[in-house]
Amino acid sequence: MKLHLSDEVFFYPKMSKQAYIFFLFLFSLNLLQAQTKVGGVVNDDAGKTVPFANVVFASSSTGTTTNEDGEFYLQAEEDYDTLVVSFIGYETTRIPLKSSVNLNMEITLNQEASSLDEVVIYRGKTSKKNNPAIDILKKVWENRRKNGVRAFEQYSYKEYEKLEFDINTIDSSLIKNPLFNGMEFIFDYADTNAVTGKTYLPMFINESVYKVYGDNKLNEKKEVLLGNKNSGFNQNRNLIDFVKEVYDDYDIYKNYIKFFDKSFVSPVSTTGIDTYNYVLSDSAYIDNKWCYNIVYYPRRENELTFKGDFWVNDTTWAVKNINMETTKDVNINWIKQVYIEQDFKVLNDSVFLITRDFFMADFALNKKKKSKGIYAKRTLLYDEYEFNNERPTSFYKQPVYNPQAQAYDRSEEFWEENRMEKLNEDEQGIYVMLDSLTKTRAFNRLYDVATIIQSGYVDFEGWDYGPVYSTFGFNDVEGVRTRFGGRTYFGQSDPWRIEAYGAYGFKDNKFKYGISAKILLDQKSRLIVGGGNRRDVEQLGTSLTNSTDVLGRSLASSSLLNVGDTDKLSSINLSVFAIEMEPLKNFTVRLGANYRELKPASEGFSLDYYVDEDRTIIDSEINQTEISTIFTWTPGRKLSGYGVERNVVNEDEFPTLFLNYSLGVKDIFNSDFDYKKVQFFYNQPLLVGGLGRSNLSLEAGKTFGAVPLGLLSVVPGNQTYFALYNTFPTLDFYEFVTDSYTAVHLSHNFNGRFLSRIPLLRELNLRELIGFRAVWGDISEESKSIDASGLPLVAPDSDPFYEYSFGIGNILKVMRFDVHFRGNYFDNPDARSMAFTIDFGFHF
């Protein structure tokens, strides 16, 4: 069967913030169209603000509720002459509207004497017993599996998506800012946000149309892009993919709603009863169905929760409409507000289908009311549902290469036919404004600066200089080190790329360099051929799992602050050639060959080994040829672009499995050793509901055959004060050396779940961190027998070495501080029982 949903979908917007400025300017922009705008604050007769009061236009379903400060903003495209304000325990008040724009309103509600107790209950914690709202919520839980596309074995529908970035809080100081010299015309396109009441300026818009197919029996889903159109930063797919990935798919019936790498408790879930207060607020007919309105708000501050309301049908117990807004004290960085609105349509008496999904985030440096920032908005519309049309399993197979180039060149007739919601005049003007803006010199200067900050590269039309952050470094061998490099870059889907750098140490007075190149030969199989050469100074033993990146950044160049002596650096001459392909989506096979020349770079450090069985002849350099076969599987990984390099969209959201089989071959290019090596790596990020986020990684490996120190697997220590991935902060470099090893790393971020409940600390939005690391390893007698380095070759073979750590994150929103404790092996020379690390980064 096939269903076309009508356009008469119930729309009940909930606007929860107040803005008191910019509206005279706004009014002048909107004289040509009918529109009603109201805003202000609601107080009781004692002068206290009334949170969560209902504010609606008379004889309409267009309304909102006041926020926790009693403030509201509401607008509609139609003309209205009366505003109705109501709240449980108060007399309903009707306010005549003198004009189409009424702002800074101060509305007073008078209490009903007979309902004072209800008001107290409503404002504080509501009861979990004898609460009609919770009784209705339990009905929703009992019937939730019958709602939506999950009720059918197969489904398909058409989806229209609109993404938009806007600069918000446009005022005279911003308009007159010298930053916008030469771009003043853009402010003619400013508009008012229907949720917050702020004046904003659109800067980017992207439209997409998809056909979506799914099979609940096979647990498969497939999206086919029919059309894509954007303006603004139309060459920056990273920006588009960031916006899309921020708004991951979420289901209000599940216990947690995930976005910005956080898990928010859903107000409709079974866990919501311990997290939210619920109040039965109203009842009314919606689309000829009797529905109940339930208002909800958090029981505690600073948790990952929402406030808002939802409508529930009285027979199917399905949610008809829901509004979710983060509270102002929610523990999330760089976000002032997140607003979600979903509308559902009745298919029959037992099934409701989503028809509209709106998501908006207000990005800002702080949460002050007048702070300027960026709106990121996504609107999804759904139609043309079809059900129980079975397709073979092969239909859902995801192609490795699928650029769908024709989808990016659709005619205007296509968009007129496939848009489920027409662009308003302001949105239509975005295309005109942004096309003009990208031609101005002033804008391109700003865009270039932003690109440098984001990518670390300076664009010179086909050649990028960078990374700029690696220009200077320091280590014991080179002293002050300067590095200059770059890459070819014509676009995000370049079929080939060359990278190169040169570096110079002012202490050793030596020049170093690296160069690599790779080319995409076949897009369908992603057949890539690449190679390169690097001669540099490096700290070996900083990772158990081998890196195959010929230009991998050396830890030696960033060791300005260290714990103890960093006197075990090596000189490396590495040449690599590799062939790579992707036979299945997110499954990569890489065949490679490399040749290494290793020798000590630090004075007093040795990689010596015995050449003969009698242990009389010593060599201090290692020449080694190695052939490797690497398999990498990253299920669930999302990528952008289809060139030789692609951007990972959903970083840290998918597992990684890595298997490497390496063969050391003697006598080829004067290679010194025969050996075999197997390495396995597994990394799994985990969202643990309301308890935060974990990350688990496992590493294991074994070398078959006798090899010297330079080819052994060194347990990675960390002698810096900075956090380094999968290292052991209380270990020194070369403290443990193995040829067989198994390691585990487990970390967990509670996202402030406990600190948010402590007075005084609550306002700092700190986050609790814990970690555990352990490694077991062994070293063969054959490898020990050829070692002549003079270093004690010790492996954690009697008991696994382990560490544990405690930390505080989100310090000043950008810093993390951890204290690490050694668990055993205190008798090792110069063993450190404790270590401190810091880390910097921008995290939500």
N, C-alpha and C positions, 0 to 999 in steps of 0.2 A: 504494500500500500504506500501511497505517497501523500504527504501532508504539506500544504502551504500555509504558513501562519499568517494571520492578518496583521496589519499594521497597528491595530488597536490594542497594543500591549500596555498593561497598567504600568504607570510610571510614577513612582513615589520617591522623589529625591530627598535625601537627608543632608542638609548643609549645616555644618556645626561650628564654623568660625565666623568671627565678626571683623569687618574692616570698616573704618570710619573715614577713610580718605579716598581721594581720586574720583569720587562719583560725579562731581560736577563736570569733570572732563569726560567721564564715561557717558553722562547724559547727553552731552553735545555730540558724541559719536553715534548715538542711537536714536536720533530724532526721527529718522525715516522709517522706523519699524515699531510696531506696538510691543510694549514690554513693561512689566511691572517689577520693581525691585524694592525690597524692604530689608532693613537691618536694624539691630539695636540690642537691648538687653531687657530681660524679664526679671522683675523683683517681686517679693511678696510684700504684704502691708507692713512688715517690720523692717523693710529696707534690705533684706538679704536676697541674694540672687537665687533664682529657681532653675536648677539644672534639669535637663531632660523634659522640659515642658513642650507640649505639642503646639506648633505654629503652622497654620494652613491658610491658604486663600479660601474665602467663603465660597461655597457651592463648587468645590473642586477637590481633587485628590492630590493636589500639588502642595507639599508641605515639608517641614523639617522639624527637628527638635533642637532645643537650646543645648549648648555644650556645658561642660562642668562649671563654667563661669557665668552661666545664664545667658550667653550671647548667641545670636543667630544671624544668619543671612539667607535670603530666599529670593529667587527671581523666577519669572515665567515669561513666556513669549506672548501670552494673552494679557488683556487689560482686566484688572480686578480693582474693585473699589472698597473691599472690606477684608480685614485680617482677623482671624479667629485664633485666640490663644487659650489653651486649656491645660489642666493638670489635675491629677487625682488629689482630692481634698481642697480644691480651689474652685471658685466660681468661674465659669467660662466667660471670657471677655471678648467683645467684638469691637474692633477699632476701625473707624472709617479712614480710608486712605485719601488724602487731599490731592495727591498727584501720582504720577506713575513711578516716581522715585521718592521713597521715604526712608531716610537713613538716620542713624543716631536716635532711634526711637527708644523711649523709656516707658516700659509697660509694667503696670502694677496689678498683681493678682490678689484678690481678697480670699482669705481662708474661709472654708465652711466649718463652722464650729463642730459639727457632727463627724467630721472626717479628720480631725487633728491626728489621731493615732495612725491613720493610713499614711499621712504625710511623713511622719517620723519613720515608719517602716520603709517607705519608698526611698527616702534620702539615705538611710543607712543600709545595713545588711538585711536582706529579706529572708524570710523563713524558708527552709527546704521542705517543711511539712505544711499541709493544708494551704498550699499556694496554688491557685488555679493556673498560673502561668507554667509552673513546673509540671502540673498534670497534663497540660497540653503538650509540653515538650516531650514527655514520656510517650505520648501518642506518635509524635514525629519519629522518635527512635524506633518504635515498633514497625513503622511503615516505610522507613527510609530506603530499603532495598527495592521497593516497588517504583521508585521515582527515577525519571531520566532514562538515558539510553541503556542503562544496565538492565532494564526490564526486558530487553530483547536479545536474541542470540546474535543478530547482526544489525548493523545500522550504517547510515551514511547521512551526511548533511553538507550544506554549503555554509562557509564561514567567511564573513567579511571582517577584516581587522584594520583599525586605524591607530597609528602610533603618532604621538606628538610631543615635542619638547617646547617649552615656553619659558621665557624670562618673566618672573613675577615681581609684584610690588613695584610697578612702574610709577615713579614720582618725578617731580621737577628736578631734584638733585641728580637723578639718573639721566634724565633727558639732556641736561646741561653738562654732563660729564664729558671732559675732553676725549675720553675713550671712544665716544661715538661721533667725533668730528668726521664729517663726510658721509655719515649714515643717518642723519636726522630724519630722513623720510620714513624710516621704518616705524617710527612711533605713530604714524597715521594709521597703522594696522593694529593698534592696541585694543584689547577687549577686556571683559570682566569675567572672571571664573565663577561658574554657577555654584560651586561648592563652597569656596572660601570668601567670595566677594572681592578678591584682590584683582587689580588691574594687571594684565599680563600681555606679553608680546610673543606671538608664535615665532619660533626659530627653525622648526623642522617638522615635516609631516611625511608619513609613509603609509600608503594604503596597499593592502593585499587581499586577494580573494583565493580561498582554498576550497577544494573538495576533499572531505574527510571520510574515510572508510574505517569501520571497525568490526571486529569479531570477538565477542565476549567468551565464546567457547575456546578459541585459539589464543585469547589474550593478545591480540594483534591490533595495531592501529597504523594507518597509512594516510599521509597528507600529500595532496597533489596541488602544487602552486599553479593557479590559473592566470594570475596577473599580479604585477607589483609596480607601484608608481611612487616616487618620492621626490621631494625637493629639499633644498637646504644642503646638508652634507651628503649629497647623493653618492659620492665616491667613498664615503667612510662606512663600510659595512660593519666595522667594529662597533660604531655607535648604534646602528640599527639592531645588531645582535644583542648588545647590552640591554637595550630597552626591552626587547622581546624576552630575554632570559630572566630579567628582573621579575617579570610577571609570569612566573611559572604557572602551569595548570594547577588549579586547586579545586577542592570539592568541599563545600560547606558541611556535608554530612560526615566527613571524616573528622577524627579527633583533633587534627592539627592542620593548619593552613600555612604553607611554607612560602616565604619570599624573603629576599635580602639575606639568604642563608640563615634565617631564623624560623622557628616553629611557633606560630601563634595558636593559642587554644581557640577552636571554633566555638562560637556561641550556640551552635545547634548540636554539638557533639555530646556524647555521654559524659565526657570529662568536664563539660561546661558547668555542671551543677555545683562543683566545688570551686569554681573560678569566678562565676558571675552571679550577680543579683538579677532576678527576673521579676517583672511586674506585668500583669495583664492590664493593658492600657485602654484598648478600644476594640470595637467590632464593627464590621460594615460589609456590604456587598461589594465584591470586586469581580468584574467579568461574570456577573450573575451567580457568583459563588460566595457563600457567607464565610467570612474570614475573621480571625482574631489577630489583634496587634499586640505584640509582646516587646516591651522595652527592656534592655539589658545594660548592665554597666559593671565594671570590675569590682571584686570584693577587696582587692589589695592593690597598692600602688606599685609602679615600676616593673610590673610583669608584662610579658608579651601577650597582651589582651586587647580587645576592642570595646567600644561602646556603640550603641545604636538600637535598631529595632527591626523586627521582621513580622510579616503577615503569614498566617497559617490557615489553610482551608479546613473547615470543620468536619468534613467527611473523609477526604483522602489523607488528611494530616500531612500534606506536602507544603513546603515553604513556597509561597507565591511571590514574595519580594523580600529582599534583605538588604540592609545597609550596615556596613561595618566601618568604623573609624577608629584609628589608634588614639589613645589618650595622650595628652601633652607630656606625661611623665614616663612614657614607655621607654625601656632601655634599648634604644637603637640609635646609632650615630648618623649624623648628617641628614636626618629625616625629621622634619617638623610634623608631618602628618601623612598618613596613608588612608585613603578612602576607597572602599569597595562597594559596588552596588550591582545586584543581580536581579533580573526579572525572569519569571517562569510563566509558561503558557500551558493551559489544560489541553491535553490530547484526548483523554477520556476520563472517566470517573476514577481511574487508578493511576494515571501517569501524568506527570508534569514535566515539561521540557524547557530547558533554558533557552531564552530568546535574546537576552542582552546581558553583557558582562562589562562593567566599567571599572577601571582601576586607575587611581591617581596617586602619585607620590610627590610630596613637596620637599625637594632637596634644599638644604640651607646649612650654613656653617654653624648656626646656633638656633635655638627654639624661641627667640624673642619674636613678638608679634610683628614688628615692623622690619624684621630682617629680610633681606632680598635673597632670592634663590631661583631655583629652576623647577617648573612643573614637568613631570614625565607622565604621560597619560596613554592608556590603551583602552580602546573600545572594541568589543567583539559582538557581532550580531550573527544569529544563527537562523537558518531557514532551509526549506526543501528537505525535510527529514524523510528518509525511507528506511524501512525495517524488514528484517528477515529475508534479505536477498543474499544468499550464501555465495561466497567466492572461494576459489581454491587457495590453499596455503601459499602457493607460488605468487599469488597476486600481491601478498603483503611483503614479499622479499624486497628489502631496501637496496637500491642500486648504489654502487660506490660512487659513480659519477652521475650527477643529475643537475646540471646548471639551469636547465629550463630557460634558455636564453630568450625564447619567444615570449615568455611571460613578462619580460621587462620592457616590451615594446608594444603594448596594447593601445588600441585607438581610443579616442574619447568616447566613441559609441559603446565600446566594451564597458567602460566605467559607468556610463549612464545606465546601462542595462544591469550591471552586477552590483552596484552600490545598493545596499539594503537601507541606507540612511543617507539622504542627500547632504552634500556639504552645504553648510550655511554660507552666507556672504563673506564672513570673516575667514572661514577656512578656504574658500575659493581664492580669496585675496592672498593667502599664504604663498601659493605658487608664484603669483606675480611678484610679490615683495621679495621672496627669497631668490628668485632668478635674478632680480635687479641687485640684491645685496651681494651675491657672490661675485659680481662684476666690479665691486668697489675695492679700491686699493686698501682702504682702512680696514675693511672686514678681513681681507686676505692676510693682513698683518696679524690681526688677532688670532685668526685661525691657525697660522703658522706657529705662533707662540704656544697655543694650546696643544698642537700636534707634537711639538718638541717635548713638552712636559709629559704627555701621555706615552709616547713611543720611545723617547730618549734619542731620537734621530733628527737631524736638520736636513730638510729636503732641498736639493739643488737640481731639480728637474731631471730625474732619472738616476741620480746618485745621492744617497743619504749619508751624511757624516754622523758617526756615532759608534757605540752608545756614548753620549756625552758624559754619563756618570762614571765611565771608566777612564777618563782622560788622565787622572792622577792616581797614584798608589804608592805604597811603601812596603819594603820587606828588607830583611837583614842582608841579603846578598846584593840587591840592586840599589838599596837606599831609596831615594826619591825616584819614582818611575813615572814617565809620561807615555801616554798611548794615544795614537791617532788611527782611526779606521773608518770604514764605511761599507756600504752595500749598494748594489744596483736595486732600484725600485721605481717601476713605472706604474704599478697598481697592485691591488691585493690579489689579483689572479695572474701574476706574471708566470710564464711557463719556465723561466730560468732565473737563477740568481747567483751573483758572485759577491763574496764578502772577503775583506782583507783588512789587516791592521799592521802597524809597525809600532814598536815600543823601544824605549831607551832607558837604561838604568844609569844614574849619575854616580853611583858608587863603583860598579863593576865596569863602567864605560863600554857596555856591549849593546849591540842592536839586536832586537828580537822581532819576529814577524809571524804572521799566520795568514793563510789564504785558502779559500774553499770555493767550490762551484758545484752546482747541481742543476739538472735539467729534467723536466717532465716530458717523457717521450710518448706516453699513451695515457690519455685522461680516463678512459674507462677502467683500466686496471691500475691506474696511478703508478705506472712504471717510471721510476726515477733513478737516474744514474748520477753519482756525485763522487767527489774526491777533494783532497786538499793536503796541505803540509803546514806544520807548525813547529817553530823552534823558539823555545821560551823556558822560563824558570817556573817550576811548579812544586806545590806541596803534594807529594804522593800520599795515598792512604787516607783521603778525606771521604771516601765512599766505598762501601763493600761491593756494590753493584757497579760494574764498569760503565763509563760513559763512552759513547761512540762519536761524540761531537768533537770534530777536529779543532774547532775554535772555542772549546769550552773554557769559561773564565777560570783562571787560576786563583786559588785561595791565597797564594803567595803575594798577590798584588794588593791585598786588602788587609794585611796583618799589621795595621798601625798600632793597635792596642792588643797586647798579648799577655797570657799567663805563663810565666817562665820563659825559657829560651826557645826560639823557633829556629833551630840550627840544623834542621834536617831537610833542606830543600834540594831538589834535583834539577838538572838540565835535561830537557827532553827534545828530541827530534822525531816527530810523529808524522808519518805519511799514511793516508787512508784512501781506499777506493771501495765503493759500495754500490750495490744494485738493490733497489727496494720496490716492492709492489704490494697492493692491497687487494687480494683476491676476493675477500668478503668485507662488507662494511665494518670498519673499525677493527679489522684483523690485518696486521701488517707483517710481512716476511721480509727480512733484510739479510742479504748475503754480502759479507764484507771481508776485506783483507787489509791488514795494517802492518807497518814496519816501524819499530821503535828503536831509538838509540838513547840509552839512559846512562847518566853519570852524575856523581855528586856535584852540587853547586855550592853547598855550604862548606866552609873550611872546617876540617875535623870530622865531617860526616862521610861515611863509607858505605858503598854498595858492593864491596869486594866479595868475590866467591872463588873457590878452588876449581881449577880447570881439570886437574888430573886426579886419579884415584888415590895417589900417594899424598895428596894435599901439600904439594910443594910449589905449585905454580898458581899465581893469583892474577885474576883479571879484575879491573875496576870499572869497566864499561860493559853494558849489556846491549847486545844487538839481537833483536827478536822479531821474527815474522810470525804473524798469527792470522788464521782464517776463522771466521765466526759466522754462525747462523743464528739469527735472532728472530723470535716470534713475539709479537706484542698484541695483546687483545685489550680493548678499552670499550666494553659494552656500555651503551647509553651515552657515549661521547657525542656532542654536537659540534659541528665545525662550520666555519664560514669561508666562502670562497672555494675555488677549484683550481688554483694554480699550484706551483711547485711547493709553496708554503701556505698553510691554512691556519686560520685563527680558531683557537678553542673557545667556544662560547660559554660552556657550563663548567668552568674550571672547578676542581675539587668537588664534583658531584657524581663522579662515576668511578668504578673500580678499574685498576690497572693490573694486568698480569703480564709478566716479562719472563721469557725463557731464553737463555743464551748458551749455546754449545760452541766452545772455542777450541781450536786445534793449533798448538804451537809446533812449527815445522822447522827442524834444524837444517842448517847448511844452505837454505835459500836466502840470498843476499847476506851471506855470512852470519846467518841466524845461529844462536848458540844452544837452544834447548828444544827438545821434544816433550810435549805434555798435552794433556787434555783437561779442559775445565768446563764445568757445568754450573750455571748460576740461575737462580729463580728469585723473582721479586713479585710481591703482591701488596697492593695498597688499596684500602677500602675506607672511604669516608662514610660516616654513619650519623644520621640524625636520630637522636634518642628522645623523640617527642618533646615534652616540656622540660626535660632534663638537660638539654643542650646538644652539643655536637661532639662526636668522637672521630678519631682517625686511627686506624690500625694498619700497620705494615709489617710484613714478614719477609725476611731475606734468608736464603740458604745457598751454599755453594761448596764445591769441592774441586781441588786440583789433583789430577792423577799424574805423578811424575815428579822428580826432584827439580825444584826451581830456586833461584837465589832470592834475596830479600826484595829486590826491585820488582819481582813478579809474584810475590806472595800476596795474600789478602790481609791487609792491615785493618784491624778494628779501628774505625774512624774516631779519633779523639777530637777535642775542640779546645784549643788553647787561646781562643779569642773570647771577648766579652759579648759576642753577638751570637744569636741563635742560628745554628746551621742544621739543615734538615738531616735527620737520621744519624746524628753523631752522638757521642757520649761526652757530655761537658766536663766530667771529672777525670777523664782520661787524657794523658799526654799523647802526642803523636808517637807512634811506634811502641806504645806501652804493651800492646798485645799484637802478636803477629800469628796468622793461621794459614793453613791451606785447606781446612775444612771448617765450616762455620754455619751457625744458625742464629739469627737475631730477630728480636721482636721489639717493636716500638708502639706504645699505646698512649694517646693523649686525649684529654677531654676538657672541653670548655663548657662550664655550666651556664654561661650567658647571664650571670648575675642573679641566678635563681635564689640564692641564700643571702647574699649581701644586700639585695634589694629590700629585705625585710628588717634590716637593722637601721634604726633611726640614725640620722647624721650621715652615715655612709650611703644611705639610699640615694641621696641627691648626686653622688659622684658617678653613678652608673658604672661602677667597677664590675669586673667579671672574674670568677674563680676558675683557676686552671690547675689541673693535676696531670702527672705523667709518670710512666713507668717504661723502663728500657732494660733489656737483658740480652746477653750474647754468650753462646757456648762455642768454643772452637778448639781445634787441635792442630798440631804441626807434625809432619812425618819426620822420622829419623833421617830419611834420605835427604830432605831439604835442609835439616840442621847440619848434616855432615858436610855439605858443600859451602856453608856460610863462612865467610871470612871477614864480615863487616865489623866484628867486635861488639855489636849490640847484643844484649841478652834477648834471645828469641823465646818469648814467654807467651803461652796461649792459655785462655781460661778453660782448661780441660778438666780440672778436678771438680769445680762447681761453676755454674754459669755466673758470669759477672753481671751485676744488676745495679741500676740507679733508680731513684724515684725523685719526683720534683713537685713543688707547689709554686703557684704563681698568681699574680694579679694582672689582669689585662684591662685594656681600655683606659689606661692612665692618660689623662688629657686627650682622650679619644684616639691617640696614635701610638702609644707605647705599651709594651708588655715587659714585665719583670718576673724572672723565675729564679728560684733557689733550688739547686740540684744537690742531692746527697748520694755519696757512694755507699753501696750496700755491703761490699766485701773487698777482699784483696787489699787490705790496708797495709800489708807488709811489702808491697811493691816499692821500689826506690822512688822517693819523692812523691808518693801517692797523695793525691788531694782528696780530702774527705768531703769537701763542699765546693761548689762553683756557682757563680752568678752569671746570668745572661740577660741581655735586653734585646728587644726586637721592635722595629718600627714598621708601621703600615697603616693603610686606610681600610678599616673594616666597618661594616654596618653593625 
